[in-house]
Structure formats: C-alpha cells, structure tokens
Amino acid sequence: MGPNRKVDVPVYDLSLIRGIWEVRVKKQRHRQKKEQERMEKSALARIDQQWQYRIYCKTMKTKELNQLHHYLERSMLTDIQPYMGCMDQNTEVQQQDQMVQQDENHADKKNLTFQLEGERWMDFPRELQWMTYLQEWHIQRTRIRQLPDFLALFTQLTVLEIPKNFITELPPEIGKLTELRRLNVSYNRLSRVPPELGECEKLERLDLAGNHNLFGLPFELSSLKQLVHLDISENRFVSIPICALRMTSLQLLDLSNNHLTDLPQDMDRLEELTTLYVHKNNLSYLPLCLSNISTLKMIVVSGNELTCVPTKLCNDPEIKFIRLYDNPSSEKKRMEKEEKKRKEKEKRRWTEQKEEVKDSSEKEFMEAYISTLKDRDTVPFSTTKVSISCLL
C-alpha cells in the first residue's frame, strides 16, 4: 500500500440501524400479542378446563360429588342417581357430559355472585376454579393472603370486592380481567399495585384505602380513563400520584389521612372532579388552580395546617367548603406555644423574686455590719476581706 493511496472508510448512521431494529422488535411483539390473544380466544383452553373438571370429578366419591354439585348451585344435578358400584362407564360419561353442558348454560345467567366470609377461610376453595361464569366476587373478613392462580380464567368478572382480608399483593394476572368495573382491596396489606391493572380499562371504581404500607401508584394506571371514583385514603402518600391527574373522568378523589404536604398546581386537569377529600394531612395551603375546576362541589380540608386558602373556594356558594374543628393540629400547636410562654413567664418571675430576696439579704447584712462598726471605739485602718455566701 502506497503512502498516497486513499482508503475508503464506510460510514453508517447508527440511528437508522437502531430504527430498523426497533421496527422489527415492535412487529415481533405485535405478533406475540396476536398469538397470545388467539390462544386465549381459542377453544383449547375451554376444552382443557372441561377435561380437567372431568378428571377431578372422576377422583371423587359419590357423596363428595353431590356436595360439589350443591356447592356449585347446579339444581338439575341433584337428580343424579347414587353410585351403587354397578354403574357402567358410559353412564358416568353421560352424566359428566350433562354437567359440562349445564356449566355452559350457567354462563348465560346474569349477576352470578360468589360470596365468602369468616376467619376460618385461609384459602380459596378449589371448586371455585370451575365457576368461570361468575361475574362478582364478594370476599371479606377472611384470613386469605393472596388471590388464586386461576384468577385469569374469570374473564367475565365485573366486580371484585375483597376488603378486610390479609391480602399482601395483587397478581399480574389481574390485568386479564378486562371486563372489571369495580375493584375494592381496602383494608388489606398491600405495599404496591401491579402496573398490569392499567389494562383493566373499563374500571370505574378503585378503592385502595387503609393498606397503610401503600405509598405510590404505577404510571400505567393513567390508562384508566373511565375511572370516576378513586379512594387511596389512610395510606402513606406524600404527594398525589401522577397517574391520578391523568384520569380525566375522575369525579371523586379521596386523599384523606395521608402525609400530603402540598397539592400540585395542575390539579385543574381533573375537569370533571366534583368531590375532593384532603382532610387529616399536612397541607399548609390550597392551590389557586382548584378554583378553575367548574364542576367542583365539595372540599373537605379539616385537620390540616392551612394558612392560605383561595378566597373563591370559601365564598363560592356552589362549593361546600368544609373545615370542621378548624385544623386541630394548628390549635394544638397554639395551645402548646401559649403553655410554653406561660411557663417561661413563671420561671422569669421566680428568678426575679430570687434575685430580690438575694439583694435584700445582702442589704440587711451590710446594714448590720455598718451598725457594728459604729459601736466600736476605733475603726480599723485596714480590714480583712471576707467572702460570705448564703444558701437560700
């Protein structure tokens, strides 16, 4: 290679290569999502569930099988003849086919509800996995710690009420409940909310009150555009979650009993907000943007340390501005301050009295000493300095 020979160095734009690979990755994820949706909508899952149900029933005794039928509220199955040991296999298969057919008929019913209550329950009953036609769960005051792994099978579930239990987390499978309208997980032991909950875009009411260890919500919940009721009171929030400000249909927001120190200046993004609960926090002022929400009808701010409130909120006749017991925390601080001043004043007065007593005793001593000098015949030319301390 000569010294004057030119070398061609290829130059590529890395941004173009990155763009190509991002497109490919996006297409691959789209294909995976389509394949997953196809598998979920296919009959394979339903067939597998039916066969699993048959296998499960085959392992049970006749008495247990009848109890299961009664538990599942299949009234037509009570006519099954008891198993006497001479029943052939074809008859049993026919009865199982009848159970499956009746299970399918139950799916057409409306407002099917499952209820569970009592501290004796520490887990969900196994038979519940066959009741995928249910639309509502009402479970409360149990010792259950987690939701079942077959929760994703209940795709028709619209109401999930599970307050006052020992539940520590919500599984990611909750995102499969796309028909969910109401979710109540109040007074449990949650410390976080899965971002998959944002896939339940039909959710209208979300109640997470009283979990105490909850201090944030994932940004993915911003996609809950139909949510009208959000209750996150009695938790450890120090600020309003960003996702809450993007729930454009929100009408009621309960932030009471938290550790809020201020409210964001863009709260007027909640254009349909009608009720705001922020009592028992550490707020010192309310932002002026609240007066821009034309739909706002009620604000409860009791138990804060407010020093600045927009005049429009107080004087607007269409807004119920509730400020009961007028911020007891501030009143308590004021009383403590007055008590401190009173004690300091008493201490100063006692000190002054002590000084007066000391001065008077010294004065009396000097008068007595001078009077003794007068009684002497000769006044000493020099005196010895004597230090005397009196203990009062």
C-alpha positions as CSV (number, residue, x, y, z in Angstrom):
1,M,0.0,0.0,0.0
2,G,1.5,3.3,-1.1
3,P,1.7,6.3,1.1
4,N,-0.5,8.4,-1.2
5,R,-3.2,5.7,-1.7
6,K,-6.6,6.7,-0.4
7,V,-8.7,4.3,1.8
8,D,-12.4,4.3,1.6
9,V,-13.9,4.1,5.1
10,P,-17.6,3.1,5.2
11,V,-19.7,5.5,7.3
12,Y,-23.1,4.4,8.6
13,D,-25.8,6.2,10.5
14,L,-26.4,4.3,13.7
15,S,-29.8,5.9,14.2
16,L,-31.0,4.2,11.0
17,I,-29.9,0.8,12.2
18,R,-31.5,1.4,15.6
19,G,-34.7,2.5,13.9
20,I,-34.7,-0.7,11.8
21,W,-34.3,-2.9,14.8
22,E,-36.9,-1.0,16.8
23,V,-39.4,-1.6,14.0
24,R,-38.5,-5.3,13.9
25,V,-38.9,-5.6,17.7
26,K,-42.2,-3.8,17.6
27,K,-43.5,-6.2,14.9
28,Q,-42.3,-9.2,16.8
29,R,-44.1,-8.0,20.0
30,H,-47.2,-7.4,18.0
31,R,-47.1,-10.9,16.5
32,Q,-46.6,-12.4,20.0
33,K,-49.5,-10.4,21.4
34,K,-51.8,-11.5,18.5
35,E,-50.7,-15.1,19.0
36,Q,-51.5,-14.9,22.8
37,E,-54.9,-13.4,22.1
38,R,-55.6,-16.1,19.6
39,M,-54.7,-18.8,22.1
40,E,-56.9,-17.2,24.8
41,K,-59.9,-17.0,22.4
42,S,-59.4,-20.5,21.1
43,A,-61.5,-23.4,22.3
44,L,-58.4,-25.3,23.6
45,A,-58.4,-23.6,27.0
46,R,-62.1,-24.3,27.4
47,I,-61.7,-28.0,26.3
48,D,-58.7,-28.4,28.7
49,Q,-60.8,-26.9,31.5
50,Q,-63.6,-29.3,30.8
51,W,-61.4,-32.3,30.8
52,Q,-59.7,-31.2,34.0
53,Y,-63.1,-30.9,35.5
54,R,-64.0,-34.5,34.4
55,I,-60.7,-35.8,35.8
56,Y,-61.3,-34.1,39.1
57,C,-64.9,-35.4,39.3
58,K,-63.7,-38.9,38.5
59,T,-61.4,-39.0,41.5
60,M,-64.3,-38.1,43.9
61,K,-66.7,-40.2,45.7
62,T,-70.5,-40.0,45.1
63,K,-71.2,-38.1,48.3
64,E,-68.4,-35.6,47.6
65,L,-69.6,-35.3,44.0
66,N,-73.1,-34.4,45.1
67,Q,-71.7,-31.9,47.6
68,L,-69.7,-30.3,44.9
69,H,-72.8,-30.1,42.7
70,H,-74.7,-28.5,45.5
71,Y,-71.9,-26.1,46.2
72,L,-71.8,-25.0,42.5
73,E,-75.6,-24.3,42.7
74,R,-76.5,-26.7,39.9
75,S,-80.0,-27.6,40.9
76,M,-80.6,-30.0,38.0
77,L,-77.7,-32.2,39.1
78,T,-79.4,-33.3,42.3
79,D,-81.4,-35.8,40.3
80,I,-78.2,-37.9,39.6
81,Q,-78.7,-41.5,40.8
82,P,-76.3,-42.6,43.6
83,Y,-73.4,-44.7,42.6
84,M,-74.0,-48.3,43.8
85,G,-71.0,-50.0,42.3
86,C,-72.8,-51.3,39.2
87,M,-72.9,-48.1,37.1
88,D,-71.1,-48.6,33.8
89,Q,-68.6,-46.2,32.4
90,N,-70.9,-45.0,29.6
91,T,-73.5,-43.8,32.1
92,E,-70.8,-41.9,34.1
93,V,-69.5,-40.3,30.9
94,Q,-73.0,-39.2,30.0
95,Q,-73.5,-37.6,33.4
96,Q,-70.2,-35.8,33.1
97,D,-71.3,-34.5,29.7
98,Q,-74.5,-33.3,31.3
99,M,-72.6,-31.4,33.9
100,V,-70.4,-29.7,31.3
101,Q,-73.5,-28.8,29.3
102,Q,-75.2,-27.3,32.4
103,D,-72.0,-25.5,33.2
104,E,-72.2,-23.9,29.8
105,N,-75.9,-23.0,30.3
106,H,-74.9,-21.2,33.6
107,A,-72.7,-18.9,31.6
108,D,-75.8,-17.3,30.1
109,K,-77.1,-16.2,33.6
110,K,-76.6,-12.7,34.8
111,N,-75.5,-11.3,38.2
112,L,-73.9,-14.5,39.3
113,T,-72.1,-13.8,42.6
114,F,-69.6,-15.7,44.8
115,Q,-69.5,-14.8,48.5
116,L,-67.0,-15.8,51.2
117,E,-66.8,-14.5,54.7
118,G,-65.3,-15.7,58.0
119,E,-61.9,-16.0,59.6
120,R,-62.0,-19.8,59.1
121,W,-61.2,-19.3,55.4
122,M,-57.4,-19.2,54.8
123,D,-57.5,-20.0,51.1
124,F,-60.0,-20.1,48.2
125,P,-61.9,-23.3,47.8
126,R,-60.6,-25.5,45.0
127,E,-64.0,-25.9,43.4
128,L,-64.1,-22.2,42.6
129,Q,-61.9,-22.7,39.5
130,W,-64.8,-24.4,37.7
131,M,-67.1,-21.4,38.2
132,T,-65.7,-19.3,35.5
133,Y,-69.2,-18.0,34.6
134,L,-69.2,-15.8,37.8
135,Q,-69.4,-12.1,37.4
136,E,-69.0,-10.9,41.0
137,W,-66.8,-11.9,43.9
138,H,-67.6,-10.6,47.4
139,I,-64.9,-11.8,49.9
140,Q,-64.3,-10.1,53.3
141,R,-63.1,-10.7,56.8
142,T,-61.1,-13.8,56.0
143,R,-57.5,-14.8,56.6
144,I,-56.7,-15.2,52.9
145,R,-53.3,-13.8,51.9
146,Q,-53.3,-14.0,48.1
147,L,-55.7,-14.3,45.2
148,P,-55.8,-17.7,43.4
149,D,-53.6,-18.5,40.4
150,F,-56.7,-19.3,38.3
151,L,-58.0,-15.7,38.6
152,A,-57.3,-15.1,34.9
153,L,-59.9,-17.6,33.9
154,F,-62.7,-15.4,35.2
155,T,-62.8,-13.1,32.2
156,Q,-66.4,-12.2,32.7
157,L,-65.8,-10.8,36.2
158,T,-67.1,-7.3,36.6
159,V,-67.0,-6.8,40.4
160,L,-64.1,-7.8,42.7
161,E,-64.9,-6.9,46.3
162,I,-62.2,-8.2,48.6
163,P,-61.9,-5.8,51.6
164,K,-60.7,-6.5,55.1
165,N,-58.6,-9.6,54.4
166,F,-54.8,-10.3,54.7
167,I,-54.0,-9.9,51.0
168,T,-50.4,-8.7,50.6
169,E,-50.3,-8.3,46.8
170,L,-52.4,-8.3,43.6
171,P,-51.1,-10.7,41.0
172,P,-50.2,-9.5,37.5
173,E,-53.0,-11.8,36.1
174,I,-55.5,-9.2,37.3
175,G,-54.8,-7.4,34.0
176,K,-56.7,-10.3,32.3
177,L,-60.0,-9.1,33.9
178,T,-60.7,-6.7,31.1
179,E,-64.4,-6.5,32.0
180,L,-63.8,-5.4,35.5
181,R,-65.8,-2.4,36.6
182,R,-65.3,-2.2,40.4
183,L,-62.2,-3.2,42.4
184,N,-62.2,-2.9,46.2
185,V,-59.0,-4.0,48.0
186,S,-59.4,-1.7,51.0
187,Y,-58.0,-2.6,54.5
188,N,-55.6,-5.3,53.4
189,R,-51.8,-5.3,53.5
190,L,-50.8,-4.1,50.0
191,S,-47.5,-2.4,49.6
192,R,-47.7,-2.0,45.8
193,V,-50.1,-2.1,42.9
194,P,-49.2,-4.1,39.7
195,P,-48.9,-2.0,36.6
196,E,-51.0,-4.7,34.8
197,L,-54.0,-3.2,36.5
198,G,-53.9,-0.4,33.9
199,E,-55.1,-3.0,31.3
200,C,-58.5,-3.0,33.0
201,E,-59.6,0.0,31.0
202,K,-63.3,-0.4,31.9
203,L,-62.6,0.1,35.6
204,E,-64.9,2.7,37.1
205,R,-64.3,2.5,40.8
206,L,-61.0,1.7,42.6
207,D,-60.8,1.5,46.4
208,L,-57.3,1.1,48.0
209,A,-58.0,2.7,51.4
210,G,-56.4,1.5,54.6
211,N,-53.5,-0.5,53.4
212,H,-51.0,1.7,55.4
213,N,-47.9,0.4,53.5
214,L,-49.0,1.8,50.1
215,F,-47.2,5.0,49.1
216,G,-47.4,5.0,45.3
217,L,-49.3,4.0,42.2
218,P,-47.7,2.9,38.9
219,F,-47.9,5.3,36.0
220,E,-49.6,2.6,33.8
221,L,-52.8,3.4,35.7
222,S,-53.1,6.6,33.6
223,S,-54.9,4.5,31.0
224,L,-57.9,4.1,33.4
225,K,-59.8,6.8,31.5
226,Q,-63.2,5.6,32.7
227,L,-62.4,5.7,36.4
228,V,-64.8,8.0,38.3
229,H,-64.0,7.0,41.9
230,L,-60.5,6.8,43.4
231,D,-60.0,6.2,47.1
232,I,-56.4,6.0,48.4
233,S,-57.1,7.3,51.9
234,E,-55.3,6.0,55.1
235,N,-52.1,5.2,53.3
236,R,-48.6,6.7,53.2
237,F,-48.8,9.0,50.2
238,V,-46.7,12.2,50.4
239,S,-48.0,13.5,47.1
240,I,-50.7,12.9,44.6
241,P,-49.8,10.1,42.1
242,I,-49.1,11.4,38.6
243,C,-51.4,8.8,37.2
244,A,-54.4,10.2,39.2
245,L,-54.0,13.6,37.4
246,R,-54.4,11.8,34.1
247,M,-57.7,10.0,35.0
248,T,-59.8,12.5,33.0
249,S,-63.2,11.1,34.1
250,L,-62.4,11.2,37.8
251,Q,-65.3,12.7,39.9
252,L,-64.3,11.7,43.4
253,L,-60.8,11.7,44.8
254,D,-60.2,10.7,48.4
255,L,-56.7,11.5,49.7
256,S,-57.5,11.8,53.4
257,N,-55.3,10.5,56.2
258,N,-52.1,10.6,54.3
259,H,-48.9,12.6,54.6
260,L,-49.5,15.2,51.9
261,T,-47.7,18.5,52.3
262,D,-49.0,20.2,49.2
263,L,-51.2,19.8,46.2
264,P,-50.0,20.1,42.6
265,Q,-50.5,23.3,40.6
266,D,-52.1,21.4,37.7
267,M,-55.0,19.8,39.5
268,D,-57.4,21.6,37.2
269,R,-56.6,18.9,34.7
270,L,-59.3,16.9,36.5
271,E,-62.1,18.8,34.7
272,E,-64.9,16.6,36.0
273,L,-63.9,16.4,39.6
274,T,-66.8,17.1,42.0
275,T,-65.6,15.9,45.4
276,L,-62.2,16.2,47.0
277,Y,-61.2,14.8,50.4
278,V,-57.9,16.0,51.7
279,H,-58.5,16.2,55.5
280,K,-56.0,14.9,58.0
281,N,-52.9,15.7,56.1
282,N,-50.1,18.2,56.5
283,L,-51.3,20.8,54.0
284,S,-50.4,24.5,54.6
285,Y,-52.2,25.9,51.6
286,L,-54.6,25.1,48.8
287,P,-53.5,25.9,45.2
288,L,-55.4,28.5,43.3
289,C,-56.0,26.1,40.4
290,L,-58.8,24.4,42.4
291,S,-60.9,27.4,41.7
292,N,-60.6,26.7,38.0
293,I,-62.5,23.4,38.3
294,S,-66.0,24.4,37.4
295,T,-67.5,21.0,38.4
296,L,-66.1,21.1,42.0
297,K,-68.9,20.9,44.6
298,M,-67.3,19.8,47.8
299,I,-63.9,20.1,49.5
300,V,-63.1,18.7,52.9
301,V,-59.8,20.2,54.4
302,S,-60.3,19.6,58.2
303,G,-57.3,18.6,60.2
304,N,-54.6,20.4,58.2
305,E,-52.3,23.3,58.9
306,L,-53.8,25.7,56.4
307,T,-52.5,29.3,56.4
308,C,-53.6,30.2,52.8
309,V,-56.9,29.4,51.1
310,P,-58.2,30.9,47.8
311,T,-61.0,33.3,48.6
312,K,-63.1,32.0,45.7
313,L,-63.2,28.5,47.3
314,C,-64.5,29.9,50.6
315,N,-67.0,32.4,49.1
316,D,-68.4,30.4,46.2
317,P,-72.0,29.4,47.1
318,E,-71.8,26.3,44.8
319,I,-68.9,24.8,46.7
320,K,-69.3,23.2,50.1
321,F,-66.0,24.1,51.8
322,I,-65.9,22.0,54.9
323,R,-63.4,23.0,57.6
324,L,-64.7,21.3,60.7
325,Y,-62.9,21.7,64.1
326,D,-60.7,24.2,62.2
327,N,-57.5,22.4,61.9
328,P,-56.9,20.9,65.4
329,S,-53.2,20.4,64.8
330,S,-52.8,24.2,64.5
331,E,-54.9,24.7,67.6
332,K,-52.8,22.2,69.5
333,K,-49.6,23.9,68.5
334,R,-51.1,27.3,69.5
335,M,-52.0,25.9,72.9
336,E,-48.6,24.4,73.3
337,K,-47.0,27.7,72.5
338,E,-49.1,29.6,75.0
339,E,-48.3,27.0,77.6
340,K,-44.6,27.4,76.9
341,K,-44.9,31.2,77.2
342,R,-46.7,30.8,80.5
343,K,-44.0,28.5,81.9
344,E,-41.3,30.9,80.8
345,K,-43.1,33.8,82.4
346,E,-43.4,31.9,85.7
347,K,-39.8,30.9,85.5
348,R,-38.7,34.5,84.9
349,R,-40.9,35.7,87.7
350,W,-39.4,33.2,90.1
351,T,-35.9,34.2,89.1
352,E,-36.7,37.8,89.7
353,Q,-38.1,37.0,93.1
354,K,-35.0,35.0,93.9
355,E,-32.8,38.0,92.9
356,E,-34.9,40.3,95.0
357,V,-34.5,38.0,98.0
358,K,-30.8,37.8,97.4
359,D,-30.4,41.6,97.1
360,S,-32.5,42.2,100.3
361,S,-30.4,39.7,102.3
362,E,-27.2,41.3,101.2
363,K,-28.5,44.7,102.0
364,E,-29.5,43.6,105.5
365,F,-26.1,42.1,106.0
366,M,-24.4,45.4,105.0
367,E,-26.6,47.4,107.3
368,A,-25.9,45.0,110.2
369,Y,-22.1,45.2,109.5
370,I,-22.1,49.0,109.4
371,S,-24.1,49.3,112.6
372,T,-21.4,47.1,114.4
373,L,-18.7,49.4,113.1
374,K,-20.4,52.4,114.7
375,D,-20.4,50.6,118.1
376,R,-16.7,50.1,118.1
377,D,-14.3,52.6,119.7
378,T,-11.8,52.6,116.9
379,V,-12.3,51.9,113.3
380,P,-9.7,49.5,112.0
381,F,-7.2,51.1,109.5
382,S,-7.4,48.1,107.3
383,T,-9.9,45.3,107.2
384,T,-9.7,41.7,106.0
385,K,-11.8,40.9,103.0
386,V,-14.3,38.2,103.9
387,S,-16.4,36.3,101.4
388,I,-19.7,35.0,102.7
389,S,-22.2,33.0,100.7
390,C,-25.7,32.4,101.8
391,L,-27.7,29.4,100.8
392,L,-31.3,30.5,100.5
